[in-house]
């Protein structure tokens, strides 16, 4: 069964927000070396929970967004559309990580779906 595997916090000032979460919760936050402004967040190890990221507020990213792990982004886009969802950001590769897309549910709530694939380019 697909589960939430990642969260993203959208911020106007990601550096300031990263410091906040470090100071308050002791989370490890590091700037990602990839092609966009993004900070990876590690919330802990050995306990239940998920890790996430911090991005700049942009386009549909205006609040916290959860990402759900799926075996096939293409298959779940079709399932979501058939159930009344819409594609907000089409499937795209995250090089060396996998494929991602963002959709909205029938009420307009944004969420991501992610398919792991180290060969993604």
GURO-225817 format. One record per atom (N, C-alpha, C, O): residue number from 1; residue in three letters; atom name; x negated, y negated, z. Coordinates in steps of 0.02 Angstrom, whole numbers, plus 32768, in hexadecimal, padded with zeros to 4 digits. Each point is the difference from the previous one (the first is absolute). Layout:
% residues N
(NUM; "ALA"; "CA"; (X; Y; Z))
...
END
This chain:
% residues 121
(1; "UNK"; "N"; (7FD5; 803B; 8000))
(1; "UNK"; "CA"; (802B; 7FC5; 8000))
(1; "UNK"; "C"; (7FD3; 7FC2; 8000))
(1; "UNK"; "O"; (7FD3; 7FFC; 802A))
(2; "UNK"; "N"; (8037; 7FD5; 7FA9))
(2; "UNK"; "CA"; (7FD8; 7FC3; 7FFF))
(2; "UNK"; "C"; (8008; 7FD8; 8041))
(2; "UNK"; "O"; (8036; 7FF9; 801B))
(3; "UNK"; "N"; (7F90; 7FEC; 7FFC))
(3; "UNK"; "CA"; (7FFF; 7FD9; 803F))
(3; "UNK"; "C"; (7FDC; 7FBE; 7FF5))
(3; "UNK"; "O"; (7FDA; 7FF8; 7FD1))
(4; "UNK"; "N"; (8033; 7FD9; 805D))
(4; "UNK"; "CA"; (7FDB; 7FC1; 7FFE))
(4; "UNK"; "C"; (7FB7; 8010; 800F))
(4; "UNK"; "O"; (7FF1; 8020; 8032))
(5; "UNK"; "N"; (7FE2; 7FC8; 7FA3))
(5; "UNK"; "CA"; (7FB9; 800F; 8007))
(5; "UNK"; "C"; (7FD5; 7FC1; 8006))
(5; "UNK"; "O"; (7FC4; 8006; 800D))
(6; "UNK"; "N"; (8059; 7FBF; 7FEA))
(6; "UNK"; "CA"; (7FD8; 7FC3; 7FFE))
(6; "UNK"; "C"; (802F; 7FC4; 800B))
(6; "UNK"; "O"; (8039; 8002; 7FEA))
(7; "UNK"; "N"; (7FAE; 7FCA; 8036))
(7; "UNK"; "CA"; (8026; 7FC2; 8005))
(7; "UNK"; "C"; (7FD5; 7FC7; 7FE6))
(7; "UNK"; "O"; (7FC3; 8004; 8001))
(8; "UNK"; "N"; (805E; 7FC8; 7FE8))
(8; "UNK"; "CA"; (7FDD; 7FC4; 7FEA))
(8; "UNK"; "C"; (8022; 7FC3; 8021))
(8; "UNK"; "O"; (803D; 7FF9; 7FFE))
(9; "UNK"; "N"; (7F99; 7FDC; 801F))
(9; "UNK"; "CA"; (8018; 7FC3; 801E))
(9; "UNK"; "C"; (7FEE; 7FC7; 7FD1))
(9; "UNK"; "O"; (7FC5; 7FF7; 7FF0))
(10; "UNK"; "N"; (806C; 7FE3; 7FF9))
(10; "UNK"; "CA"; (7FF4; 7FC8; 7FD4))
(10; "UNK"; "C"; (7FF4; 7FC1; 802A))
(10; "UNK"; "O"; (8024; 7FF4; 8030))
(11; "UNK"; "N"; (7FA9; 7FE5; 7FBE))
(11; "UNK"; "CA"; (7FEE; 7FC6; 8028))
(11; "UNK"; "C"; (7FE9; 7FC6; 7FD5))
(11; "UNK"; "O"; (7FDF; 800B; 7FCC))
(12; "UNK"; "N"; (8031; 7FB8; 8048))
(12; "UNK"; "CA"; (7FE6; 7FC5; 7FDE))
(12; "UNK"; "C"; (7FB5; 7FF8; 800D))
(12; "UNK"; "O"; (7FDB; 7FEB; 7FD4))
(13; "UNK"; "N"; (8010; 8027; 8068))
(13; "UNK"; "CA"; (7FBA; 7FFC; 8014))
(13; "UNK"; "C"; (7FE9; 8044; 8019))
(13; "UNK"; "O"; (7FFD; 800C; 803D))
(14; "UNK"; "N"; (7FF2; 8022; 7F96))
(14; "UNK"; "CA"; (7FEF; 8044; 8014))
(14; "UNK"; "C"; (7FC7; 8005; 8032))
(14; "UNK"; "O"; (8001; 802B; 802C))
(15; "UNK"; "N"; (7FCD; 7FAA; 7FCE))
(15; "UNK"; "CA"; (7FC8; 8002; 802E))
(15; "UNK"; "C"; (8017; 7FF2; 8048))
(15; "UNK"; "O"; (7FEA; 8020; 802F))
(16; "UNK"; "N"; (8042; 7FAF; 7FD8))
(16; "UNK"; "CA"; (801B; 7FEE; 8041))
(16; "UNK"; "C"; (802B; 8038; 801D))
(16; "UNK"; "O"; (7FFC; 8010; 803B))
(17; "UNK"; "N"; (802D; 800E; 7F99))
(17; "UNK"; "CA"; (802B; 8038; 8016))
(17; "UNK"; "C"; (7FD6; 803D; 8012))
(17; "UNK"; "O"; (800F; 8022; 8031))
(18; "UNK"; "N"; (7FBC; 7FEA; 7FA9))
(18; "UNK"; "CA"; (7FD2; 8038; 8010))
(18; "UNK"; "C"; (7FE3; 7FF7; 8046))
(18; "UNK"; "O"; (7FFF; 802F; 8027))
(19; "UNK"; "N"; (7FEB; 7F95; 7FE9))
(19; "UNK"; "CA"; (7FE4; 7FF2; 8042))
(19; "UNK"; "C"; (8034; 800B; 8036))
(19; "UNK"; "O"; (7FF1; 801B; 8035))
(20; "UNK"; "N"; (804D; 7FCF; 7FBE))
(20; "UNK"; "CA"; (8036; 800A; 8030))
(20; "UNK"; "C"; (8009; 8049; 8012))
(20; "UNK"; "O"; (8001; 8012; 803B))
(21; "UNK"; "N"; (8004; 801A; 7F93))
(21; "UNK"; "CA"; (800B; 8047; 800D))
(21; "UNK"; "C"; (7FC3; 8021; 8020))
(21; "UNK"; "O"; (8008; 802E; 8028))
(22; "UNK"; "N"; (7FBD; 7FBB; 7FC7))
(22; "UNK"; "CA"; (7FC3; 8018; 8022))
(22; "UNK"; "C"; (8002; 7FEE; 8049))
(22; "UNK"; "O"; (7FF6; 802B; 802C))
(23; "UNK"; "N"; (8018; 7F95; 7FE2))
(23; "UNK"; "CA"; (7FFF; 7FE7; 8045))
(23; "UNK"; "C"; (8037; 801E; 802B))
(23; "UNK"; "O"; (7FF4; 8012; 803A))
(24; "UNK"; "N"; (8048; 7FF4; 7FAA))
(24; "UNK"; "CA"; (8039; 8018; 8028))
(24; "UNK"; "C"; (8000; 804B; 8009))
(24; "UNK"; "O"; (8009; 8018; 8038))
(25; "UNK"; "N"; (7FEB; 800E; 7F92))
(25; "UNK"; "CA"; (8007; 8049; 8004))
(25; "UNK"; "C"; (7FBE; 8026; 7FFB))
(25; "UNK"; "O"; (7FFF; 803C; 800A))
(26; "UNK"; "N"; (7FCB; 7FA1; 7FE8))
(26; "UNK"; "CA"; (7FBF; 8021; 7FF9))
(26; "UNK"; "C"; (7FF9; 8026; 7FBF))
(26; "UNK"; "O"; (7FD4; 802B; 7FF9))
(27; "UNK"; "N"; (8057; 7FC6; 7FD5))
(27; "UNK"; "CA"; (7FFB; 8021; 7FC0))
(27; "UNK"; "C"; (7FC1; 7FED; 7FDC))
(27; "UNK"; "O"; (7FE7; 7FC8; 8007))
(28; "UNK"; "N"; (7FFE; 8065; 7FD1))
(28; "UNK"; "CA"; (7FC6; 7FF3; 7FD6))
(28; "UNK"; "C"; (801B; 7FE4; 7FBE))
(28; "UNK"; "O"; (8029; 8020; 7FDF))
(29; "UNK"; "N"; (7FC0; 7FA5; 800D))
(29; "UNK"; "CA"; (8017; 7FE0; 7FC2))
(29; "UNK"; "C"; (7FC2; 7FEC; 7FD8))
(29; "UNK"; "O"; (7FD6; 7FDB; 8018))
(30; "UNK"; "N"; (8026; 803F; 7FAB))
(30; "UNK"; "CA"; (7FC6; 7FF2; 7FD5))
(30; "UNK"; "C"; (8017; 7FEB; 7FBA))
(30; "UNK"; "O"; (802F; 801D; 7FE5))
(31; "UNK"; "N"; (7FB0; 7FB2; 7FFF))
(31; "UNK"; "CA"; (800F; 7FE9; 7FBC))
(31; "UNK"; "C"; (7FF0; 8039; 7FD0))
(31; "UNK"; "O"; (7FCA; 801E; 8003))
(32; "UNK"; "N"; (8065; 7FF1; 7FD1))
(32; "UNK"; "CA"; (7FF7; 8035; 7FCE))
(32; "UNK"; "C"; (7FD1; 7FE7; 7FCA))
(32; "UNK"; "O"; (8002; 7FC5; 7FEE))
(33; "UNK"; "N"; (7FD5; 8067; 7FF7))
(33; "UNK"; "CA"; (7FD0; 7FEE; 7FCC))
(33; "UNK"; "C"; (801F; 8005; 7FBA))
(33; "UNK"; "O"; (7FDD; 7FF6; 7FCE))
(34; "UNK"; "N"; (8063; 8018; 802E))
(34; "UNK"; "CA"; (8021; 8008; 7FBF))
(34; "UNK"; "C"; (800D; 7FBE; 7FDD))
(34; "UNK"; "O"; (7FE9; 7FCC; 8015))
(35; "UNK"; "N"; (803D; 8037; 7FB4))
(35; "UNK"; "CA"; (8009; 7FC6; 7FD4))
(35; "UNK"; "C"; (8033; 7FCC; 8016))
(35; "UNK"; "O"; (8010; 7FD3; 7FDA))
(36; "UNK"; "N"; (800A; 8031; 8064))
(36; "UNK"; "CA"; (8030; 7FCF; 8017))
(36; "UNK"; "C"; (7FF3; 7FEF; 8049))
(36; "UNK"; "O"; (7FE0; 8027; 8024))
(37; "UNK"; "N"; (8039; 7FA0; 7FF3))
(37; "UNK"; "CA"; (7FFB; 7FEE; 8046))
(37; "UNK"; "C"; (802C; 802F; 8029))
(37; "UNK"; "O"; (803D; 7FFE; 7FFC))
(38; "UNK"; "N"; (7FA3; 802D; 802B))
(38; "UNK"; "CA"; (8025; 8032; 8026))
(38; "UNK"; "C"; (7FD5; 8015; 803B))
(38; "UNK"; "O"; (7FC3; 8009; 7FF9))
(39; "UNK"; "N"; (805C; 7FFF; 8040))
(39; "UNK"; "CA"; (7FDD; 8014; 803C))
(39; "UNK"; "C"; (801C; 8043; 8017))
(39; "UNK"; "O"; (803C; 8006; 800A))
(40; "UNK"; "N"; (7F99; 802B; 7FFE))
(40; "UNK"; "CA"; (8014; 8043; 8017))
(40; "UNK"; "C"; (8007; 7FFF; 804D))
(40; "UNK"; "O"; (7FD6; 7FE4; 8022))
(41; "UNK"; "N"; (805F; 803A; 7FF7))
(41; "UNK"; "CA"; (800E; 8001; 8048))
(41; "UNK"; "C"; (8000; 8048; 8019))
(41; "UNK"; "O"; (8025; 802A; 7FE6))
(42; "UNK"; "N"; (7FB1; 7FE4; 804B))
(42; "UNK"; "CA"; (7FFF; 8041; 8021))
(42; "UNK"; "C"; (801C; 7FF6; 8046))
(42; "UNK"; "O"; (7FE5; 7FDA; 8028))
(43; "UNK"; "N"; (8053; 8047; 7FE6))
(43; "UNK"; "CA"; (8023; 7FF5; 8040))
(43; "UNK"; "C"; (7FEB; 8030; 8037))
(43; "UNK"; "O"; (8012; 7FF6; 803A))
(44; "UNK"; "N"; (7FC8; 803E; 7FB5))
(44; "UNK"; "CA"; (7FE9; 802F; 8033))
(44; "UNK"; "C"; (7FF0; 8043; 7FE1))
(44; "UNK"; "O"; (800A; 800B; 7FC4))
(45; "UNK"; "N"; (7FDE; 8022; 8065))
(45; "UNK"; "CA"; (7FF1; 8044; 7FEA))
(45; "UNK"; "C"; (8016; 8031; 8035))
(45; "UNK"; "O"; (7FFE; 7FF1; 803C))
(46; "UNK"; "N"; (8018; 804A; 7FAE))
(46; "UNK"; "CA"; (8011; 8035; 802E))
(46; "UNK"; "C"; (8044; 7FF9; 8022))
(46; "UNK"; "O"; (800F; 8027; 802E))
(47; "UNK"; "N"; (8019; 7FA8; 7FBE))
(47; "UNK"; "CA"; (8043; 7FF7; 801B))
(47; "UNK"; "C"; (8031; 7FF8; 7FC7))
(47; "UNK"; "O"; (7FEC; 7FF0; 7FC8))
(48; "UNK"; "N"; (8055; 801A; 8045))
(48; "UNK"; "CA"; (8030; 7FF5; 7FCB))
(48; "UNK"; "C"; (7FFE; 7FB6; 7FEA))
(48; "UNK"; "O"; (7FF5; 7FD4; 8028))
(49; "UNK"; "N"; (8015; 8021; 7F98))
(49; "UNK"; "CA"; (8002; 7FBC; 7FE6))
(49; "UNK"; "C"; (7FE4; 7FFE; 7FBA))
(49; "UNK"; "O"; (7FE7; 8032; 7FE6))
(50; "UNK"; "N"; (801D; 7F94; 7FFB))
(50; "UNK"; "CA"; (7FE7; 7FF7; 7FBD))
(50; "UNK"; "C"; (7FD3; 7FC2; 7FFE))
(50; "UNK"; "O"; (8004; 7FD5; 802C))
(51; "UNK"; "N"; (7FD3; 8027; 7FA1))
(51; "UNK"; "CA"; (7FD6; 7FC7; 7FF4))
(51; "UNK"; "C"; (8020; 7FD5; 7FC9))
(51; "UNK"; "O"; (8032; 8014; 7FE2))
(52; "UNK"; "N"; (7FB1; 7FB2; 8011))
(52; "UNK"; "CA"; (801F; 7FD5; 7FCF))
(52; "UNK"; "C"; (7FD0; 7FCD; 7FE4))
(52; "UNK"; "O"; (7FC4; 800B; 7FFC))
(53; "UNK"; "N"; (8058; 7FBC; 7FF1))
(53; "UNK"; "CA"; (7FD9; 7FCB; 7FE3))
(53; "UNK"; "C"; (8021; 7FBC; 8009))
(53; "UNK"; "O"; (803A; 7FFB; 8014))
(54; "UNK"; "N"; (7FA0; 7FD2; 7FDD))
(54; "UNK"; "CA"; (8018; 7FBB; 8002))
(54; "UNK"; "C"; (7FF2; 7FE1; 7FBC))
(54; "UNK"; "O"; (7FC8; 8004; 7FE7))
(55; "UNK"; "N"; (806B; 7FDE; 7FFB))
(55; "UNK"; "CA"; (7FF8; 7FE1; 7FBF))
(55; "UNK"; "C"; (801A; 7FB8; 8004))
(55; "UNK"; "O"; (801F; 7FEC; 8030))
(56; "UNK"; "N"; (7FD2; 7FEE; 7F9C))
(56; "UNK"; "CA"; (801B; 7FBC; 7FFC))
(56; "UNK"; "C"; (804A; 8003; 7FEC))
(56; "UNK"; "O"; (8014; 802B; 7FD9))
(57; "UNK"; "N"; (8014; 7FA7; 8042))
(57; "UNK"; "CA"; (8046; 7FFB; 7FEA))
(57; "UNK"; "C"; (7FFE; 7FEC; 7FB7))
(57; "UNK"; "O"; (7FE2; 7FCE; 7FED))
(58; "UNK"; "N"; (803F; 805A; 7FEA))
(58; "UNK"; "CA"; (8000; 7FF3; 7FB8))
(58; "UNK"; "C"; (8039; 8028; 7FE1))
(58; "UNK"; "O"; (800B; 803A; 8011))
(59; "UNK"; "N"; (8019; 7FA7; 7FC2))
(59; "UNK"; "CA"; (8036; 8023; 7FDD))
(59; "UNK"; "C"; (8030; 8020; 8030))
(59; "UNK"; "O"; (801A; 7FDF; 802D))
(60; "UNK"; "N"; (7FF2; 8063; 7FCC))
(60; "UNK"; "CA"; (8030; 8021; 802C))
(60; "UNK"; "C"; (7FE5; 800C; 8046))
(60; "UNK"; "O"; (8025; 8012; 802D))
(61; "UNK"; "N"; (7F99; 7FE5; 7FDC))
(61; "UNK"; "CA"; (7FE1; 800E; 8042))
(61; "UNK"; "C"; (8008; 7FC4; 802E))
(61; "UNK"; "O"; (7FD6; 7FD3; 8000))
(62; "UNK"; "N"; (8060; 802C; 8027))
(62; "UNK"; "CA"; (800E; 7FC9; 802D))
(62; "UNK"; "C"; (8007; 8016; 8048))
(62; "UNK"; "O"; (8007; 7FD6; 802D))
(63; "UNK"; "N"; (7FF7; 806A; 7FE0))
(63; "UNK"; "CA"; (8009; 801A; 8043))
(63; "UNK"; "C"; (7FDB; 8043; 8004))
(63; "UNK"; "O"; (7FD9; 8010; 7FD3))
(64; "UNK"; "N"; (8031; 8015; 8062))
(64; "UNK"; "CA"; (7FE0; 8042; 8006))
(64; "UNK"; "C"; (8022; 8031; 7FD1))
(64; "UNK"; "O"; (803E; 8002; 7FFB))
(65; "UNK"; "N"; (7F9A; 8025; 7FE2))
(65; "UNK"; "CA"; (8019; 8030; 7FCF))
(65; "UNK"; "C"; (7FE5; 8045; 8011))
(65; "UNK"; "O"; (7FC4; 8008; 800A))
(66; "UNK"; "N"; (8067; 802A; 7FF9))
(66; "UNK"; "CA"; (7FEA; 8044; 800B))
(66; "UNK"; "C"; (7FF7; 8025; 7FBF))
(66; "UNK"; "O"; (8024; 7FF4; 7FD0))
(67; "UNK"; "N"; (7FAA; 8038; 802E))
(67; "UNK"; "CA"; (7FF4; 8029; 7FC5))
(67; "UNK"; "C"; (800C; 8049; 8012))
(67; "UNK"; "O"; (7FEA; 8017; 8035))
(68; "UNK"; "N"; (8038; 800D; 7F9F))
(68; "UNK"; "CA"; (8012; 8046; 800B))
(68; "UNK"; "C"; (7FD7; 802B; 7FD1))
(68; "UNK"; "O"; (7FFD; 7FF3; 7FC4))
(69; "UNK"; "N"; (7FE3; 8040; 8057))
(69; "UNK"; "CA"; (7FD9; 802F; 7FD8))
(69; "UNK"; "C"; (802E; 802F; 7FDA))
(69; "UNK"; "O"; (802E; 801D; 801D))
(70; "UNK"; "N"; (7FC6; 7FEA; 7FA2))
(70; "UNK"; "CA"; (8029; 802B; 7FD5))
(70; "UNK"; "C"; (7FD2; 802A; 7FD4))
(70; "UNK"; "O"; (7FC8; 7FEC; 7FF2))
(71; "UNK"; "N"; (8050; 804E; 7FF7))
(71; "UNK"; "CA"; (7FD7; 8029; 7FD3))
(71; "UNK"; "C"; (7FFC; 7FE4; 7FB9))
(71; "UNK"; "O"; (7FD1; 8010; 7FDC))
(72; "UNK"; "N"; (8060; 7FC7; 8010))
(72; "UNK"; "CA"; (8000; 7FE4; 7FBC))
(72; "UNK"; "C"; (8022; 7FBC; 8000))
(72; "UNK"; "O"; (803D; 7FFC; 800C))
(73; "UNK"; "N"; (7F9D; 7FCF; 7FE7))
(73; "UNK"; "CA"; (801E; 7FBE; 7FFC))
(73; "UNK"; "C"; (8036; 7FFE; 7FC9))
(73; "UNK"; "O"; (8036; 7FE5; 800B))
(74; "UNK"; "N"; (7FBA; 8038; 7FBB))
(74; "UNK"; "CA"; (8030; 7FFF; 7FC9))
(74; "UNK"; "C"; (8043; 8021; 8013))
(74; "UNK"; "O"; (8035; 7FE5; 7FF2))
(75; "UNK"; "N"; (7FC7; 8055; 802E))
(75; "UNK"; "CA"; (803D; 8024; 8014))
(75; "UNK"; "C"; (8029; 7FD7; 8032))
(75; "UNK"; "O"; (803D; 7FFD; 7FFB))
(76; "UNK"; "N"; (7FA1; 7FE4; 8035))
(76; "UNK"; "CA"; (8025; 7FDD; 8034))
(76; "UNK"; "C"; (8019; 7FBC; 7FE8))
(76; "UNK"; "O"; (8031; 7FE6; 801C))
(77; "UNK"; "N"; (7FB0; 7FFC; 7FB2))
(77; "UNK"; "CA"; (801C; 7FC4; 7FE2))
(77; "UNK"; "C"; (8044; 8012; 7FE1))
(77; "UNK"; "O"; (8031; 7FDD; 8009))
(78; "UNK"; "N"; (7FD1; 805B; 7FD2))
(78; "UNK"; "CA"; (803E; 8016; 7FE0))
(78; "UNK"; "C"; (8036; 800E; 8035))
(78; "UNK"; "O"; (803A; 7FED; 7FF7))
(79; "UNK"; "N"; (7FB3; 8035; 803F))
(79; "UNK"; "CA"; (802F; 8010; 8035))
(79; "UNK"; "C"; (801B; 7FC0; 8021))
(79; "UNK"; "O"; (803C; 7FFB; 800D))
(80; "UNK"; "N"; (7F98; 7FD5; 7FFF))
(80; "UNK"; "CA"; (8015; 7FC1; 8020))
(80; "UNK"; "C"; (802F; 7FD9; 7FD2))
(80; "UNK"; "O"; (8032; 7FE5; 8017))
(81; "UNK"; "N"; (7FBD; 8017; 7FA9))
(81; "UNK"; "CA"; (802B; 7FDC; 7FD1))
(81; "UNK"; "C"; (8044; 8021; 7FFA))
(81; "UNK"; "O"; (8033; 7FDD; 7FFD))
(82; "UNK"; "N"; (7FCF; 8065; 8003))
(82; "UNK"; "CA"; (8040; 8024; 7FFC))
(82; "UNK"; "C"; (802B; 7FF4; 803E))
(82; "UNK"; "O"; (803D; 8005; 7FFD))
(83; "UNK"; "N"; (7FA3; 7FEB; 803B))
(83; "UNK"; "CA"; (8024; 7FF4; 803E))
(83; "UNK"; "C"; (800F; 7FB6; 800C))
(83; "UNK"; "O"; (8018; 7FED; 8035))
(84; "UNK"; "N"; (7FD8; 7FE8; 7F9A))
(84; "UNK"; "CA"; (8010; 7FB9; 8006))
(84; "UNK"; "C"; (7FC5; 7FD4; 8010))
(84; "UNK"; "O"; (8009; 7FC3; 800A))
(85; "UNK"; "N"; (7FBB; 8059; 7FFA))
(85; "UNK"; "CA"; (7FC4; 7FD8; 800C))
(85; "UNK"; "C"; (7FE6; 7FE0; 7FC0))
(85; "UNK"; "O"; (8016; 8011; 7FC9))
(86; "UNK"; "N"; (7FBC; 7FC0; 803F))
(86; "UNK"; "CA"; (7FE2; 7FDD; 7FC7))
(86; "UNK"; "C"; (7FB5; 7FFD; 8008))
(86; "UNK"; "O"; (7FE6; 7FFE; 8038))
(87; "UNK"; "N"; (7FF7; 8003; 7F8F))
(87; "UNK"; "CA"; (7FB7; 7FF9; 8001))
(87; "UNK"; "C"; (7FEF; 7FB6; 8007))
(87; "UNK"; "O"; (8016; 7FD7; 7FD9))
(88; "UNK"; "N"; (7FC2; 8019; 805A))
(88; "UNK"; "CA"; (7FE9; 7FBC; 800B))
(88; "UNK"; "C"; (7FBB; 7FF6; 7FE0))
(88; "UNK"; "O"; (7FF3; 7FCC; 7FE1))
(89; "UNK"; "N"; (7FE2; 8065; 8027))
(89; "UNK"; "CA"; (7FBD; 8000; 7FE1))
(89; "UNK"; "C"; (7FF5; 8046; 7FE4))
(89; "UNK"; "O"; (8000; 8030; 8026))
(90; "UNK"; "N"; (7FF7; 7FD6; 7F98))
(90; "UNK"; "CA"; (7FFA; 8042; 7FE1))
(90; "UNK"; "C"; (7FC4; 8027; 8019))
(90; "UNK"; "O"; (7FD3; 7FE5; 8020))
(91; "UNK"; "N"; (802D; 805B; 7FD0))
(91; "UNK"; "CA"; (7FC9; 802D; 8012))
(91; "UNK"; "C"; (7FBE; 7FE3; 7FE7))
(91; "UNK"; "O"; (7FFA; 7FE8; 7FC7))
(92; "UNK"; "N"; (7FD4; 8019; 8065))
(92; "UNK"; "CA"; (7FBE; 7FE9; 7FEE))
(92; "UNK"; "C"; (7FCC; 8029; 8026))
(92; "UNK"; "O"; (800E; 801D; 8034))
(93; "UNK"; "N"; (7FB6; 7FE6; 7FB1))
(93; "UNK"; "CA"; (7FCA; 8026; 801E))
(93; "UNK"; "C"; (7FDC; 7FD7; 8034))
(93; "UNK"; "O"; (7FF5; 7FC4; 7FF7))
(94; "UNK"; "N"; (7FF9; 805C; 8040))
(94; "UNK"; "CA"; (7FD0; 7FE5; 802F))
(94; "UNK"; "C"; (7FC3; 802C; 7FF6))
(94; "UNK"; "O"; (7FFF; 8039; 8018))
(95; "UNK"; "N"; (7FCD; 7FAE; 7FC6))
(95; "UNK"; "CA"; (7FC8; 802A; 7FEB))
(95; "UNK"; "C"; (7FE2; 8029; 8039))
(95; "UNK"; "O"; (7FEF; 7FE6; 8035))
(96; "UNK"; "N"; (800C; 805B; 7FBF))
(96; "UNK"; "CA"; (7FE3; 802E; 8030))
(96; "UNK"; "C"; (802D; 8012; 803B))
(96; "UNK"; "O"; (7FEC; 8025; 802C))
(97; "UNK"; "N"; (8051; 7FC0; 7FD5))
(97; "UNK"; "CA"; (802E; 800B; 8038))
(97; "UNK"; "C"; (8040; 8023; 7FE8))
(97; "UNK"; "O"; (8012; 8035; 801B))
(98; "UNK"; "N"; (800F; 7FAF; 7FB3))
(98; "UNK"; "CA"; (803E; 801E; 7FE9))
(98; "UNK"; "C"; (802B; 7FCF; 7FD9))
(98; "UNK"; "O"; (7FE7; 7FCE; 7FE6))
(99; "UNK"; "N"; (805A; 8040; 8017))
(99; "UNK"; "CA"; (802F; 7FD7; 7FDB))
(99; "UNK"; "C"; (8033; 7FE3; 8030))
(99; "UNK"; "O"; (8015; 8022; 8030))
(100; "UNK"; "N"; (7FFF; 7FA1; 7FC4))
(100; "UNK"; "CA"; (802C; 7FDB; 802C))
(100; "UNK"; "C"; (8036; 7FDE; 7FD6))
(100; "UNK"; "O"; (7FF3; 7FEC; 7FC7))
(101; "UNK"; "N"; (8048; 800D; 8055))
(101; "UNK"; "CA"; (8035; 7FD7; 7FE4))
(101; "UNK"; "C"; (8026; 7FE2; 803A))
(101; "UNK"; "O"; (7FFF; 801B; 8037))
(102; "UNK"; "N"; (8024; 7FAE; 7FBD))
(102; "UNK"; "CA"; (802A; 7FE2; 8033))
(102; "UNK"; "C"; (8046; 7FFB; 7FE5))
(102; "UNK"; "O"; (800B; 7FEE; 7FC6))
(103; "UNK"; "N"; (8025; 8023; 8064))
(103; "UNK"; "CA"; (8046; 8001; 7FED))
(103; "UNK"; "C"; (8029; 7FDB; 8034))
(103; "UNK"; "O"; (7FE7; 7FEF; 8036))
(104; "UNK"; "N"; (8057; 8004; 7FBA))
(104; "UNK"; "CA"; (802F; 7FE6; 8031))
(104; "UNK"; "C"; (803A; 8030; 8005))
(104; "UNK"; "O"; (8014; 8020; 7FCF))
(105; "UNK"; "N"; (8007; 7FE6; 806E))
(105; "UNK"; "CA"; (803B; 8029; 800A))
(105; "UNK"; "C"; (803D; 7FD8; 7FEB))
(105; "UNK"; "O"; (7FF9; 7FC6; 7FEC))
(106; "UNK"; "N"; (8043; 8057; 8016))
(106; "UNK"; "CA"; (803C; 7FDB; 7FE9))
(106; "UNK"; "C"; (800E; 7FBF; 8027))
(106; "UNK"; "O"; (8026; 7FD6; 7FE8))
(107; "UNK"; "N"; (7FBC; 8022; 8053))
(107; "UNK"; "CA"; (800A; 7FC3; 8027))
(107; "UNK"; "C"; (7FC7; 7FCE; 7FF5))
(107; "UNK"; "O"; (8000; 7FCA; 801F))
(108; "UNK"; "N"; (7FD1; 8046; 7FB5))
(108; "UNK"; "CA"; (7FCA; 7FD2; 7FF0))
(108; "UNK"; "C"; (7FC2; 8008; 802B))
(108; "UNK"; "O"; (7FD2; 7FD7; 7FFA))
(109; "UNK"; "N"; (802B; 805B; 8031))
(109; "UNK"; "CA"; (7FC5; 800B; 802B))
(109; "UNK"; "C"; (7FC7; 801E; 7FD7))
(109; "UNK"; "O"; (8009; 8032; 7FDD))
(110; "UNK"; "N"; (7FBC; 7FAF; 8028))
(110; "UNK"; "CA"; (7FC6; 8016; 7FDB))
(110; "UNK"; "C"; (7FDE; 803A; 8024))
(110; "UNK"; "O"; (7FF9; 8000; 803D))
(111; "UNK"; "N"; (7FF1; 8032; 7F9C))
(111; "UNK"; "CA"; (7FD7; 8036; 801B))
(111; "UNK"; "C"; (7FD2; 801A; 7FC9))
(111; "UNK"; "O"; (800E; 7FF7; 7FC4))
(112; "UNK"; "N"; (7FBB; 8028; 8050))
(112; "UNK"; "CA"; (7FD2; 801B; 7FCF))
(112; "UNK"; "C"; (8005; 804C; 7FFF))
(112; "UNK"; "O"; (8016; 801F; 8030))
(113; "UNK"; "N"; (7FD4; 7FFE; 7F97))
(113; "UNK"; "CA"; (7FF7; 8048; 7FFC))
(113; "UNK"; "C"; (7FB9; 800C; 7FE7))
(113; "UNK"; "O"; (7FE7; 7FDC; 7FD6))
(114; "UNK"; "N"; (7FFA; 8058; 8045))
(114; "UNK"; "CA"; (7FB9; 800C; 7FF1))
(114; "UNK"; "C"; (7FF5; 804A; 7FF2))
(114; "UNK"; "O"; (8017; 802B; 8025))
(115; "UNK"; "N"; (7FC5; 7FE2; 7FA5))
(115; "UNK"; "CA"; (7FEC; 8043; 7FEC))
(115; "UNK"; "C"; (7FB4; 8003; 8004))
(115; "UNK"; "O"; (7FDE; 7FDE; 7FDB))
(116; "UNK"; "N"; (8008; 804C; 8052))
(116; "UNK"; "CA"; (7FB7; 8006; 8004))
(116; "UNK"; "C"; (7FE4; 8020; 7FC2))
(116; "UNK"; "O"; (801B; 8031; 7FE7))
(117; "UNK"; "N"; (7FAF; 7FB3; 7FFF))
(117; "UNK"; "CA"; (7FDD; 801B; 7FC6))
(117; "UNK"; "C"; (7FBC; 7FDD; 7FFB))
(117; "UNK"; "O"; (7FFC; 7FC8; 7FE7))
(118; "UNK"; "N"; (7FD0; 805A; 802F))
(118; "UNK"; "CA"; (7FBD; 7FE3; 8000))
(118; "UNK"; "C"; (7FE7; 7FF0; 7FBA))
(118; "UNK"; "O"; (7FD0; 7FDA; 7FF8))
(119; "UNK"; "N"; (8050; 8042; 7FD4))
(119; "UNK"; "CA"; (7FEC; 7FF5; 7FBB))
(119; "UNK"; "C"; (8021; 7FC2; 7FE1))
(119; "UNK"; "O"; (7FF3; 7FF0; 7FC6))
(120; "UNK"; "N"; (8037; 7FEF; 8060))
(120; "UNK"; "CA"; (8025; 7FC5; 7FE6))
(120; "UNK"; "C"; (7FCF; 7FCB; 7FEA))
(120; "UNK"; "O"; (7FCE; 7FF1; 8022))
(121; "UNK"; "N"; (8041; 7FF1; 7FA4))
(121; "UNK"; "CA"; (7FD5; 7FCA; 7FE4))
(121; "UNK"; "C"; (802A; 7FC5; 7FEC))
(121; "UNK"; "O"; (7FE5; 7FCE; 7FE8))
END
